[in-house]
Amino acid sequence: EPHHFHIYTTKHNTHICLTRPNREPILSFSSGNIGFRKAQRGSYDAGFQLTAYVMKMIQDRGLLSPIGTLEVVIRGFGKGREAVVKALLGNEGRLLRGKVVKISDATRLKFGGTRSPNPRRLG
């Protein structure tokens, strides 16, 4: 069973959670935890720095050796989504990259459901 690296990005924030194979959380951080406030939390830079910070925390806490395999689960369409992928592929993700066995997209899509609100008419 692989550990899971959950990434949830919205237009306002980015959340990253590392979990055990039974989905019990080990680490959980968002852009606000590392000092970004208000509108900055949803930016590309916030997502990139958050990923780098989480990977540093994994290394500092000695969590690399218990993690045999890692499954990356991405959810949402925020700017942080692209930033997290770049960080994983870049120099920041060199220690975790070899452990990744699967990358999946868990973005929720609406099929029918409730009616969307009407668009705003300005002017």
Secondary structure, DSSP 4 states (H G I P E B T S, - for coil): --EEEEEEE-SS-EEEEEE-TTS-EEEEEEGGGGT--GGGGGSHHHHHHHHHHHHHHHHHTT-TTT---EEEEEE--SHHHHHHHHHHHSGGGHHHHTTEEEEEE------S-SPPPPPP---
